[in-house]
């Protein structure tokens, strides 16, 4: 297989027909008939699955992987990549904010530079000031806390070689952050500046962004645990110094310590820090708990391909 195009479906019904038409056109111009399009339905609440199944009745190159429920965008992408068999794999979102036609530019750049990955980067992050500010904070905090040089404003769209995809899907994390995995997998990677369109309002609220940052950092770095150790050490040393100061006043200056308000404030401060530090450790323990159970990170309910419905026992992706 020369080329695989992989996309996920979530509230994608209104874009699916045009996305498939454009993806099919660009794939044919690059690989002739030697290509496949893989759509992973991530528990979409609309009629995306039915529309995709209808397309499989007309086009032999199309495969639809229906997950048993919504597992999340990153896990759905990894499931699609694991099922892809092309020598080159083009990963892209199906909402048309990213253009299928980018594939031609990405492939040209891959040949010219001998890269294993060509990925898209927004020249200017879409959205208002709030989106740009919070996005910039996320990438800076992620790089500082993990040491992983993830570029600002990367998008899903990327063209990858077979050896890179094989290495990427070999990661076994259950609580995965695919952005970090893209970087740590290595190989020669090149970026291409693109302009991402806005076809729908973002579903990433501030709460989701913060949760995503916590998950990303704790998936790739133990630095927060190290920082809690040094913070605890600093607090202990400062408290010891303050106790020594109070003892000096009591024994040598005859000034009894006082200040009910300062005592209560200190109790609140240190109680909050203790709970924060314990909670930080709890996040890591929860991740260990999730990883050691070795549950599959997605479950495939059905695979639809070319006038037939395939049971999971008959055909499964190489990795789940």
C-alpha positions in Angstrom: 0.0 0.0 0.0 1.5 3.3 -1.1 -0.6 5.7 1.0 -2.9 5.7 4.0 -5.0 8.7 5.1 -6.2 8.5 8.7 -8.9 10.8 10.3 -11.2 10.6 13.3 -14.9 11.3 13.4 -16.6 13.3 16.1 -19.5 15.6 15.2 -18.2 15.3 11.6 -21.4 14.6 9.7 -21.7 17.9 8.0 -18.0 17.8 6.8 -17.7 14.1 5.9 -18.8 14.1 2.3 -16.6 16.9 1.3 -13.7 15.7 3.3 -13.9 12.3 1.7 -14.2 13.7 -1.8 -11.2 16.0 -1.4 -9.1 13.3 0.4 -9.9 10.8 -2.3 -8.9 13.3 -5.1 -5.6 14.2 -3.6 -4.8 10.6 -2.7 -5.5 9.5 -6.3 -3.3 12.2 -7.7 -0.4 11.1 -5.5 -0.8 7.3 -5.3 -3.2 6.3 -8.1 -5.4 3.5 -6.9 -2.8 2.3 -4.3 -4.2 4.1 -1.2 -6.7 3.7 1.6 -8.7 6.1 3.8 -9.3 5.1 7.4 -12.0 6.8 9.4 -12.2 6.1 13.2 -15.5 6.9 14.7 -14.8 8.1 18.3 -18.3 7.7 19.6 -19.7 10.6 17.6 -23.2 11.6 18.8 -24.4 12.6 15.4 -24.9 10.5 12.2 -21.2 10.5 11.3 -21.0 6.7 11.5 -24.0 6.1 9.3 -22.7 8.5 6.7 -19.3 6.9 6.7 -20.7 3.4 6.4 -22.8 4.6 3.4 -19.5 5.7 1.8 -18.0 2.3 2.3 -20.8 0.8 0.1 -19.6 3.0 -2.8 -15.8 3.1 -2.3 -13.6 0.1 -1.9 -10.6 2.1 -0.6 -12.5 3.3 2.5 -12.4 1.6 5.9 -14.5 2.7 8.9 -13.4 1.7 12.4 -16.2 2.1 14.9 -15.1 2.4 18.6 -17.4 1.1 21.3 -17.6 4.6 22.9 -15.8 7.9 23.0 -12.2 7.3 24.1 -10.8 10.7 23.2 -9.2 12.2 20.1 -5.6 11.1 20.9 -6.5 7.5 21.5 -8.7 7.4 18.4 -5.8 8.7 16.3 -3.5 6.0 17.6 -6.0 3.3 16.8 -6.3 4.6 13.2 -2.5 4.8 12.8 -2.2 1.2 14.1 -4.6 0.0 11.5 -2.9 1.9 8.6 -0.7 -0.1 6.2 0.6 2.5 3.8 4.3 3.2 3.2 3.3 6.8 3.9 0.6 7.8 6.4 -1.2 11.1 6.4 -2.9 12.0 9.6 -5.5 14.8 9.5 -8.7 16.0 11.2 -11.9 15.5 9.2 -13.6 18.9 10.1 -11.9 20.6 7.1 -10.1 23.1 9.4 -7.0 21.3 7.9 -6.9 20.9 4.2 -6.5 17.4 2.6 -4.6 19.2 -0.2 -1.7 19.9 2.2 -0.7 16.3 1.5 0.9 17.2 -1.8 3.1 20.0 -0.2 4.0 17.7 2.7 5.0 14.9 0.4 7.2 17.2 -1.7 8.9 18.6 1.4 9.4 15.0 2.7 11.2 14.0 -0.6 13.3 17.2 -0.7 14.5 17.0 2.9 14.6 13.2 3.3 12.4 13.6 6.4 10.4 10.9 8.2 7.7 13.4 9.3 6.4 16.6 7.9 3.9 18.3 10.3 1.9 21.5 10.1 2.5 24.5 12.3 0.1 27.5 12.4 1.8 30.8 11.6 -0.8 32.5 13.8 -2.9 30.6 16.2 -6.6 30.8 15.2 -9.1 32.3 17.7 -9.1 35.4 19.8 -6.7 36.8 22.3 -7.8 34.4 25.0 -7.1 31.4 22.7 -3.7 32.6 21.7 -2.6 33.5 25.3 -3.7 30.3 26.8 -2.2 28.3 23.9 1.1 30.0 24.4 1.1 29.4 28.1 0.4 25.7 27.5 3.3 25.1 25.2 5.7 27.1 27.4 4.6 25.3 30.5 4.8 21.9 28.8 8.4 22.5 27.5 9.6 23.9 30.9 8.1 21.0 32.9 9.0 18.1 30.6 12.1 19.2 28.7 10.4 18.1 25.4 10.8 20.6 22.6 7.2 20.5 21.3 6.7 23.4 18.8 4.1 26.1 19.4 0.8 25.8 17.6 1.2 22.4 16.0 -1.8 20.9 14.2 -2.9 17.3 13.7 -2.0 17.2 10.0 1.2 15.3 9.4 2.7 13.0 6.8 4.8 10.1 8.2 6.9 7.3 6.9 6.1 3.6 7.7 9.1 3.2 10.0 8.1 6.3 12.0 4.5 5.1 12.3 5.7 1.6 13.4 7.8 3.3 16.1 5.0 5.6 17.2 2.4 2.9 17.7 4.9 0.8 19.6 4.3 3.1 22.7 2.2 1.2 25.2 0.9 4.1 27.3 -2.8 3.9 28.3 -2.9 7.5 29.5 -1.3 9.0 26.4 -0.6 12.4 25.1 0.1 12.1 21.4 1.7 15.5 21.1 4.6 14.4 23.3 4.8 11.0 21.7 5.2 12.7 18.3 8.4 14.4 19.6 10.0 11.7 21.7 9.6 9.1 18.9 12.4 11.0 17.2 13.5 10.5 13.5 14.0 13.5 11.2 11.1 15.8 11.4 10.3 18.9 9.3 7.7 21.6 9.8 5.5 23.3 7.3 3.8 26.6 8.1 0.0 26.5 7.3 -3.1 28.5 7.9 -5.8 26.6 9.8 -9.4 27.4 9.0 -12.2 27.9 11.5 -15.2 25.8 10.6 -16.6 25.3 14.1 -16.2 26.7 17.7 -13.5 25.0 19.7 -14.5 22.4 22.3 -11.4 23.0 24.4 -12.6 25.0 27.4 -10.2 26.5 29.9 -10.9 23.6 32.2 -10.1 21.1 29.5 -6.9 22.9 28.6 -5.7 22.8 32.2 -6.6 19.1 32.5 -4.8 18.5 29.2 -1.7 20.3 30.5 -1.7 18.3 33.7 -2.1 15.0 31.8 0.6 16.0 29.3 3.1 17.0 32.0 2.6 14.0 34.3 2.8 11.6 31.3 6.3 12.7 30.3 8.0 14.2 33.4 8.6 13.6 37.1 9.7 17.2 37.5 6.6 18.2 39.5 7.5 15.5 42.1 11.1 16.9 42.2 9.7 20.4 42.7 7.5 19.3 45.6 10.6 17.8 47.3 12.5 21.1 47.0 9.5 23.2 48.0 9.1 21.0 51.1 12.8 21.3 51.8 12.7 25.1 51.5 9.6 25.4 53.7 11.2 23.2 56.3 14.4 25.2 56.3 12.5 28.5 56.6 10.3 27.2 59.4 13.4 26.0 61.3 15.0 29.4 60.9 11.9 31.1 62.1 11.7 28.8 65.1 15.3 29.6 66.0 14.5 33.3 65.7 11.5 33.0 68.1 13.6 31.0 70.5 16.3 33.7 70.4 13.7 36.4 71.2 12.2 34.3 74.1 15.4 33.4 75.8 17.6 36.5 75.1 15.3 39.4 74.5 12.5 38.3 76.9 9.9 38.9 74.2 7.2 36.2 74.1 5.9 35.3 70.6 2.4 36.4 69.8 0.1 36.9 66.9 -3.0 34.7 66.6 -3.6 35.8 63.0 -0.2 34.9 61.9 -0.5 31.4 63.4 -3.9 30.8 61.6 -2.4 32.1 58.4 0.6 29.8 58.7 -1.7 26.8 59.4 -3.8 27.5 56.3 -0.7 28.0 54.2 1.0 24.8 55.2 -2.2 22.8 55.2 -2.8 23.9 51.6 0.7 23.1 50.6 0.5 19.6 52.1 -2.8 18.8 50.4 -1.4 20.2 47.1 1.8 18.0 47.4 -0.2 14.9 48.3 -2.6 15.6 45.4 0.4 15.8 43.0 1.7 12.5 44.1 -1.8 11.1 43.9 -2.0 12.0 40.2 1.2 10.0 39.5 -0.1 7.1 41.6 -3.4 7.2 39.6 -1.4 7.0 36.4 0.6 4.0 37.7 -2.7 2.4 38.7 -4.1 2.9 35.1 -0.9 1.6 33.4 -0.4 -1.6 35.4 -3.9 -2.8 34.6 -2.9 -2.9 30.9 -6.4 -2.2 29.6 -6.6 -1.5 25.9 -6.8 2.2 25.3 -9.6 1.8 22.8 -12.1 -1.0 22.1 -13.2 -1.6 18.5 -16.9 -2.5 18.1 -17.0 -3.0 14.4 -14.9 -2.5 11.2 -16.7 -1.6 8.0 -15.1 -2.0 4.6 -16.3 -2.4 1.0 -19.8 -3.9 1.2 -19.1 -5.9 4.3 -19.1 -5.6 8.1 -16.1 -7.2 9.7 -16.3 -8.5 13.3 -13.4 -7.5 15.6 -12.5 -11.2 15.9 -11.9 -11.3 12.1 -9.9 -8.1 11.6 -8.2 -6.0 14.2 -5.7 -3.1 14.1 -2.1 -4.1 14.8 -2.2 -2.2 18.1 -5.0 -1.1 20.4 
